[in-house]
Amino acid sequence: MGPDPWDPGGFDGGGEASQGKPFSGQYPFLLAPTSWACPSWLTALPSLGSVWGTGGCWNYFKSSFQPALPQSFATGHLPLPVGPGMLIGSWPGWGLGTDCYKAGDTVGGSCPSPEPATVPSTTTMSTHRLVMVRHGESTWNQENRFCGWFDAELSEKGAEEAKRGAQAVKDAKMEFDICYTSVLKRAIRTLWTILDGTDQMWLPVVRTWRLNERHYGGLTGLNKAETAAKHGEEQVKVWRRSFDIPPPPMDEKHPYYSSISKERRYAGLKPGELPICESLKDTIARALPFWNEEIAPQIKAGKRVLIAAHGNSLRGIVKHLEGMSDQAIMELNLPTGIPIVYELDKGLKPIKPMRFLGDEETVRKAMEAVAAQGKAK
């Protein structure tokens, strides 16, 4: 019998998986989108399933495939990597502390037994490249407050995250032709930092409110943990992550109403365009027209695009690119300050899973931090 593809000894040394132990070193594997890989965030990417079939391991950081998981290995418990691949989706019941998966385990529904599959060719050449980055941590992120359209500054940590992102882009020798960002300074400064760190400050930058963060309405300014303690974590999760349920609206008595709704940067918006609260569905609905009308044509024209924006506006783009379900996008966490790279075909469909420019430990910690927001402390 050949090497167990779940055994780090087969690729990177270690050999703990064959002994029934959880991995203790590096965790390089992400499962390809398959029914047997229910714990993996890539199950949420149906567009990839038609490209790569139903079995195989995608090495997230090396951007390459590993052998498919033979069906015989599914008879008992299988050690799973407790790393970025298990954190990105924040699937209930999985992630840190979950060491194995056995046939019949489920996450949010039926999970059929594993099936072997042929690992596809990775020789397909990409036509376009897109790089996106969620802004570095803001002062309100640091305080665990609902930020939304409030124009919070980057925290010291957020500024450092942006610098690390710039270094990652520089190390990857990536150049751009045009950049897009929101009209909120935390995203703008993150973009500036990356352009400064890569000596591309001269590039044209388009700023638009359509790439703003989701408007959290009446929750704006509230501490997420305190709100969770008062209303319950499930209610806060509904407000934060339900696809089409908005938070309470921001009325004129709200302490931040004037500083947002009366701000002159929004003076040119048409009646009905300025939100007083938004669901994720609403956020995507106002971001996608800009993607379709402005960004996508630039990419198709061969322009190398960099987008620095916010967790929810970027999730809208990811949902569109990947064809993700409403449920799946609710569970997707994007880390702050870490560039995300997509390789796209002529139709702007991903030919590979998204990859992060960053080391595994940095990505893991960033995922944990985002997933922990909104929980009662």
C-alpha positions in Angstrom: 0.0 0.0 0.0 1.3 3.4 -0.9 1.8 6.3 1.5 -1.3 7.6 3.2 -2.0 11.0 1.7 -3.3 12.1 5.1 0.0 11.1 6.7 2.4 14.1 6.8 5.2 11.5 6.5 4.1 10.9 3.0 4.9 14.5 2.0 6.4 16.7 4.6 7.6 14.3 7.3 5.9 13.4 10.6 3.9 10.3 10.1 1.4 10.9 12.9 -1.7 10.4 10.9 -1.0 6.7 10.3 -0.8 6.3 14.1 -4.3 7.8 14.6 -3.0 11.0 16.1 -3.9 14.5 15.1 -1.3 16.5 13.2 1.0 18.5 15.4 3.1 20.3 12.9 2.2 22.2 9.7 -1.3 21.7 8.3 -0.9 22.3 4.6 -4.0 20.5 3.2 -7.3 21.9 2.2 -9.9 19.4 1.0 -11.2 19.8 -2.5 -14.9 20.5 -2.9 -16.5 17.1 -2.3 -19.4 15.5 -0.4 -16.9 13.7 1.7 -15.1 16.9 2.6 -18.0 18.5 4.4 -15.9 20.0 7.2 -13.9 22.0 4.6 -14.8 25.5 3.5 -14.3 24.4 -0.1 -17.5 22.5 0.0 -19.0 25.9 -0.4 -17.4 26.5 -3.8 -19.6 24.5 -6.2 -17.9 26.0 -9.3 -14.7 24.2 -8.3 -16.4 20.9 -8.0 -17.1 20.8 -11.8 -13.5 21.5 -12.4 -11.8 19.1 -10.1 -14.2 16.3 -9.4 -15.0 14.8 -6.1 -11.7 13.8 -4.4 -8.2 15.1 -3.9 -6.4 17.4 -1.6 -5.6 21.0 -2.5 -2.4 22.3 -0.9 -3.6 25.8 0.0 -0.2 27.4 0.4 1.7 25.6 -2.3 -1.1 26.0 -4.8 -1.0 22.4 -6.0 -2.9 19.1 -5.7 -2.1 16.1 -3.6 -3.4 12.5 -4.2 -7.1 11.8 -3.7 -8.2 10.1 -0.5 -8.8 6.4 -1.1 -12.1 5.1 0.0 -10.5 2.5 2.2 -9.2 5.2 4.5 -12.8 6.3 5.3 -13.7 3.2 7.3 -12.6 4.8 10.6 -11.7 8.1 12.0 -9.3 10.2 9.9 -7.1 12.9 11.4 -7.9 16.3 10.0 -5.6 19.3 9.7 -6.5 21.9 12.4 -5.4 24.8 10.4 -6.6 27.5 8.0 -8.6 25.0 5.9 -10.7 24.2 8.9 -11.1 27.8 10.0 -12.0 29.7 6.9 -15.6 28.5 6.9 -16.0 28.4 10.6 -18.3 25.4 10.1 -20.2 24.5 13.3 -18.6 21.7 15.2 -15.3 21.9 13.2 -12.1 23.7 13.4 -9.8 24.0 16.4 -10.3 21.1 18.8 -11.7 18.8 16.1 -9.1 16.2 15.2 -10.9 13.7 12.9 -13.7 13.0 10.5 -15.4 9.6 10.0 -17.9 8.4 7.5 -21.4 9.6 8.5 -20.3 12.7 10.3 -22.3 15.7 9.1 -22.0 19.5 9.1 -25.3 21.2 8.3 -26.7 18.2 6.4 -26.1 14.8 4.9 -22.5 13.9 4.3 -22.1 10.8 2.1 -19.2 8.4 2.4 -16.0 9.3 0.6 -15.4 8.3 -2.9 -12.1 8.2 -4.8 -11.6 10.5 -7.7 -9.0 11.3 -10.3 -6.9 14.3 -9.5 -7.3 16.8 -12.4 -4.6 18.4 -14.4 -3.3 21.7 -13.2 -1.9 22.7 -16.5 -4.8 25.0 -17.3 -3.4 28.5 -17.7 -5.1 31.4 -16.1 -6.1 34.4 -18.2 -6.5 37.0 -15.5 -5.3 37.6 -11.9 -7.3 39.4 -9.3 -5.9 40.4 -5.9 -8.2 41.5 -3.0 -7.4 42.5 0.5 -9.6 43.2 3.5 -8.4 46.3 5.3 -6.2 45.9 8.4 -7.8 45.9 11.8 -9.5 49.2 12.7 -9.8 50.8 16.1 -13.4 49.7 16.3 -12.4 46.1 15.2 -10.0 46.2 18.1 -12.7 47.3 20.5 -15.0 44.6 19.0 -17.6 47.2 18.0 -20.0 47.1 15.0 -18.3 49.5 12.6 -20.1 49.5 9.3 -20.1 52.9 7.6 -18.4 54.6 10.6 -15.1 55.9 9.4 -12.8 54.3 11.9 -9.0 54.6 11.6 -6.6 51.7 11.4 -5.3 50.5 14.7 -1.6 50.1 15.3 -2.1 46.4 14.7 -4.1 47.1 11.6 -1.3 49.3 10.2 1.2 46.5 10.8 -1.2 44.1 9.1 -1.3 46.3 6.0 2.5 46.5 6.0 2.8 42.8 6.1 0.3 42.6 3.3 2.4 45.0 1.3 5.5 42.9 1.9 3.7 39.8 0.8 2.7 41.5 -2.4 6.2 42.7 -2.9 7.7 39.3 -2.3 5.3 37.8 -4.8 6.5 40.5 -7.3 3.0 41.5 -8.2 2.3 44.6 -10.2 -1.1 46.3 -10.9 -2.6 48.6 -13.4 -5.6 50.0 -11.5 -6.9 49.9 -7.9 -10.3 50.1 -6.3 -11.3 50.8 -2.7 -14.2 52.2 -0.6 -14.6 55.8 0.7 -13.7 54.7 4.2 -10.2 55.5 5.5 -9.4 52.0 6.9 -9.6 50.5 3.4 -8.0 53.5 1.7 -5.0 53.5 4.1 -4.6 49.8 3.7 -4.4 50.3 -0.1 -2.0 53.2 0.3 0.2 51.1 2.5 0.4 48.3 -0.1 1.0 50.7 -3.0 3.7 52.5 -1.0 5.4 49.3 0.1 5.5 48.0 -3.5 6.5 51.4 -5.1 3.2 51.7 -7.0 1.8 54.9 -5.4 1.4 56.3 -8.9 -1.4 53.9 -9.9 -4.9 55.2 -10.6 -7.3 54.6 -7.6 -11.1 54.5 -7.9 -13.0 55.1 -4.6 -16.6 54.2 -4.4 -19.2 53.9 -1.6 -20.4 50.7 -3.3 -17.4 48.9 -1.9 -18.1 50.2 1.7 -18.6 47.8 4.5 -22.1 46.6 5.3 -24.2 49.2 7.1 -25.0 47.9 10.5 -27.7 50.4 11.2 -28.7 50.7 14.8 -26.0 48.3 15.9 -23.3 50.8 14.8 -21.0 51.6 17.6 -22.2 48.8 19.9 -19.7 46.4 21.4 -20.4 42.9 19.8 -19.6 40.9 23.0 -21.9 43.1 25.2 -24.6 42.9 22.5 -24.2 39.1 22.5 -24.4 38.9 26.3 -27.6 41.0 26.2 -29.4 39.5 23.2 -27.7 36.1 22.9 -24.9 35.0 20.5 -27.4 33.4 18.1 -29.3 36.7 17.7 -26.0 38.6 17.1 -25.0 36.0 14.6 -28.4 36.4 12.8 -27.7 40.2 12.7 -24.1 39.8 11.6 -24.3 36.7 9.3 -27.8 36.0 8.1 -28.0 36.5 4.4 -31.2 38.6 4.1 -32.1 39.7 7.6 -30.9 43.3 8.3 -30.1 44.7 11.8 -32.3 47.3 13.3 -32.3 50.5 11.2 -30.3 53.6 12.2 -32.7 56.4 13.1 -32.1 60.1 13.4 -31.6 59.8 17.2 -28.7 57.4 16.7 -25.4 59.0 18.0 -23.7 58.4 14.7 -26.6 59.2 12.3 -25.3 62.7 11.4 -21.7 61.7 11.0 -22.7 59.0 8.5 -26.0 60.0 6.8 -25.2 63.7 6.5 -21.5 63.2 5.4 -20.8 65.1 2.2 -19.0 62.2 0.7 -22.5 60.7 0.2 -24.1 63.9 -1.1 -24.1 62.6 -4.7 -26.1 59.5 -3.9 -29.6 59.3 -5.5 -32.7 59.1 -3.3 -33.0 55.7 -1.8 -29.4 54.8 -2.3 -28.1 55.8 1.1 -28.9 52.9 3.5 -29.9 53.1 7.1 -29.1 49.4 7.6 -28.2 46.5 5.3 -28.3 42.7 5.3 -25.5 40.9 3.5 -27.9 40.5 0.6 -28.3 44.3 0.4 -24.6 44.8 0.6 -24.0 42.5 -2.3 -26.8 44.1 -4.3 -25.1 47.5 -4.2 -21.6 46.2 -4.7 -22.2 43.8 -7.6 -23.3 46.5 -10.1 -20.0 48.2 -9.6 -18.2 44.9 -10.1 -20.1 44.1 -13.3 -20.0 47.6 -14.8 -16.5 48.9 -13.7 -14.2 46.2 -12.3 -15.0 43.1 -14.4 -14.5 45.0 -17.8 -11.1 46.2 -16.6 -10.0 42.7 -15.8 -11.3 41.3 -19.1 -9.4 44.0 -20.8 -6.2 42.6 -19.3 -5.8 45.1 -16.4 -4.2 43.7 -13.3 -6.6 44.8 -10.5 -6.1 45.3 -6.8 -9.2 45.8 -4.5 -8.8 46.9 -0.9 -12.2 46.9 0.7 -14.2 45.3 3.6 -15.2 41.9 4.8 -18.8 42.0 3.5 -18.3 43.8 0.2 -15.5 41.3 -0.6 -17.6 38.4 0.4 -20.1 39.6 -2.2 -17.4 39.4 -4.9 -16.3 36.0 -3.7 -19.9 34.7 -3.7 -20.3 36.0 -7.2 -17.1 34.5 -8.5 -17.5 31.1 -6.8 -21.3 30.7 -7.2 -21.5 30.1 -3.5 -24.9 29.5 -1.8 -26.4 32.0 0.5 -25.8 29.7 3.4 -22.1 29.1 2.5 -21.2 32.8 2.2 -22.6 33.5 5.6 -19.9 31.2 7.1 -17.0 32.5 5.1 -14.5 34.6 7.1 -11.9 36.7 5.4 -8.9 37.7 7.5 -7.7 41.3 7.8 -4.7 42.6 6.0 -3.9 39.4 4.1 -4.0 39.6 0.3 -6.2 37.1 -1.5 -5.3 36.0 -5.0 -7.6 34.6 -7.6 -6.6 33.1 -11.0 -9.5 33.5 -13.4 -10.4 32.3 -16.9 -11.7 34.4 -19.7 -15.2 34.3 -18.2 -13.8 35.4 -14.8 -14.4 32.0 -13.3 -11.8 30.7 -10.8 -9.5 28.1 -12.2 -7.9 27.5 -8.8 -9.1 28.0 -5.2 -8.3 31.4 -3.8 -5.0 31.5 -2.1 -3.6 33.8 0.6 -0.3 35.6 0.5 0.9 34.9 4.0 2.3 32.2 6.2 0.0 29.6 7.6 0.3 30.7 11.2 -0.6 34.3 10.4 -3.6 33.2 8.4 -4.7 30.8 11.1 -4.6 33.5 13.8 -6.4 36.0 11.6 -9.2 33.5 10.8 -9.6 32.8 14.5 -9.8 36.5 15.4 -12.6 37.1 12.8 -14.5 34.0 13.8 -14.4 35.0 17.4 -16.1 38.4 16.9 -19.7 38.6 18.1 -19.2 36.1 20.9 -19.9 36.9 24.5 -16.7 37.1 26.5 
